[in-house]
Structures are given as C-alpha cells and as structure tokens.
Amino acid sequence: MFKNYPINKLHAGHYPEILKVWESSVRATHDFLDEADIQIYKAMISGRYLNELRLFGVQQDGRLLGFIGVSNTSIGLLFVLPETRGMGIGLALVNFVYQHLHITEVDVNEQNVQAYDFYRHLGFEVTERFATDAIGKPFPVLSMKLA
C-alpha cells in the first residue's frame, strides 16, 4: 500500500542526520562491505556526494526516516532507517522524484539483492552491468532504467 508521506528538500544542515540514516541502512543491507569499505564510502558521501545531489527526505517528529539524492538524470542515493523498511518510504521517495523531476535511472550494487528486488518491483530493468563500482572496488554495479 502506498502512503503519501510529506517529502521535504534537505540541505547541508541535515547532513549529519543523513549520514546516520545512510550508515544504519548500509550496515543492515550491505553485508558484502567490511568496516574499512563503509568508512571509505562514508567519507566520499559526506565529502562529495551530498554536495553534488539534490536531496529530499521523509521526516516524522523531527526525525529523518529516509532520504533520496538525485542528479539531473538518476537516483544517486536512496536509504531508509532499517526499522522503517517496508513502510513505503522508499516508494514514496522514488515516486516523488519520478513525478516531479522525471528521474528514471538508478545504479545499484548487484550484491545488494534487496535494493535490486525493490527497483525491479517498481519496474526498473537492468540496462548495463559494471564489474566494479565507481572507485574500482570489486562490487559489481547494475545500471537500471524505469521501463
């Protein structure tokens, strides 16, 4: 069932909370990453990606439950708190960027089966596969596009 969550634009003041959501979600879903990898990606996200993406989030009672970061053409980040998974927050965020920004592409770690299944369920299809991620680590990436 789709719930209509209020979605707000996020800014630099939200970065600490965004990183907390990101890290808790990664630890719950990216079991292929070791601690060193998590710290490398965390530094990349806080030092670069958050400044390059347009960010939107779902907040409740002053707490960030999930967020999405998009470039001009694709979803760069989509993470929700582990305890809020299955509540439709990810769906609401993807729907928001599709409806308002016409975003129809995403890259997903192939080893993150839950994310892959989520996007497939929404109608995304694999268009390309890369053997390594953006920094050359051996974590295959699937480019997906909404069919």
C-alpha positions in Angstrom: 0.0 0.0 0.0 1.3 3.5 -0.9 1.3 6.0 1.8 1.6 9.7 0.9 4.5 10.9 3.1 5.3 14.6 3.1 8.7 15.0 1.4 10.9 18.0 2.0 14.0 19.3 0.4 17.1 18.7 2.6 20.1 20.9 2.9 23.6 21.0 4.5 22.1 21.3 8.0 20.7 17.8 7.5 24.0 16.2 6.6 24.7 14.7 10.0 21.3 13.0 10.2 21.5 11.9 6.5 24.8 10.2 7.3 23.3 8.4 10.3 20.4 7.1 8.1 22.9 6.1 5.4 25.2 4.3 7.8 22.5 2.4 9.7 20.9 1.4 6.4 24.2 0.3 4.9 25.1 -1.8 7.9 21.7 -3.5 7.6 21.7 -4.2 3.9 25.3 -4.2 2.5 26.7 -7.3 4.2 29.3 -7.5 1.5 31.1 -4.4 2.8 33.7 -4.6 5.6 34.3 -1.8 8.1 37.1 -0.2 6.1 34.8 -0.1 3.0 32.0 1.5 5.0 34.3 4.2 6.2 35.7 4.9 2.7 32.2 5.3 1.3 31.0 7.4 4.3 33.9 9.8 3.7 33.1 10.0 0.0 29.4 10.7 0.6 30.0 13.3 3.3 32.9 14.9 1.4 31.5 14.9 -2.1 28.2 13.3 -3.0 25.9 15.2 -0.6 27.1 18.4 -2.2 26.5 17.2 -5.7 23.0 15.8 -5.3 19.6 17.3 -4.8 18.4 15.8 -1.5 14.8 15.1 -0.3 13.6 13.3 2.8 10.8 12.0 4.8 10.8 13.3 8.4 8.5 12.4 11.3 8.5 14.1 14.6 11.7 15.9 13.7 13.5 12.7 12.8 14.7 11.7 9.3 13.3 8.4 8.3 14.7 8.2 4.8 16.2 10.2 2.0 16.9 10.3 -1.7 19.6 12.1 -3.5 19.3 12.7 -7.3 21.4 14.1 -10.1 19.8 15.5 -13.2 19.0 12.0 -14.6 19.3 9.4 -11.9 19.0 8.4 -8.3 22.4 8.5 -6.6 21.3 7.6 -3.0 18.2 6.1 -1.5 18.3 5.0 2.1 15.8 4.5 4.9 16.2 3.6 8.5 16.2 -0.2 8.9 13.3 0.0 11.4 11.2 1.8 8.8 11.8 -0.6 5.9 8.5 -1.9 4.4 6.6 1.2 5.4 6.5 2.7 1.9 9.1 5.4 2.5 11.4 4.3 -0.3 8.5 4.0 -2.7 7.3 7.5 -1.8 10.7 9.0 -2.4 11.1 7.2 -5.8 7.6 8.3 -6.8 8.4 11.9 -5.8 11.5 12.2 -7.9 9.8 10.4 -10.8 6.7 12.7 -10.7 8.5 16.0 -10.0 11.9 15.6 -11.6 11.3 12.8 -14.2 14.1 10.7 -12.7 14.0 7.2 -14.3 17.5 5.7 -13.7 19.5 4.3 -10.8 22.7 2.3 -10.2 22.5 -0.5 -7.7 25.1 -2.7 -6.1 24.5 -6.2 -7.6 25.2 -7.7 -4.2 22.5 -5.6 -2.6 19.7 -8.0 -3.6 17.1 -6.2 -1.5 17.7 -2.9 -3.4 17.8 -4.7 -6.7 14.5 -6.5 -5.9 12.9 -3.2 -4.8 13.7 -1.5 -8.1 12.7 -4.5 -10.2 9.3 -4.5 -8.3 8.9 -0.8 -9.3 9.5 -1.6 -13.0 13.2 -0.8 -13.4 15.2 -3.1 -15.7 18.9 -3.7 -16.0 20.5 -1.8 -18.9 24.2 -2.4 -18.1 26.5 -4.2 -15.7 29.9 -2.9 -14.5 32.3 -5.4 -12.8 33.5 -2.7 -10.3 32.0 0.3 -8.6 32.8 4.0 -9.3 36.1 3.8 -7.3 37.2 0.5 -8.8 36.3 -1.7 -5.9 35.1 -5.3 -6.8 31.5 -4.6 -6.1 29.5 -5.0 -9.4 27.1 -2.3 -10.2 23.9 -2.6 -12.2 22.5 0.4 -14.1 18.7 0.2 -14.2 16.1 2.3 -16.0 12.4 2.5 -15.5 10.7 0.6 -18.3 
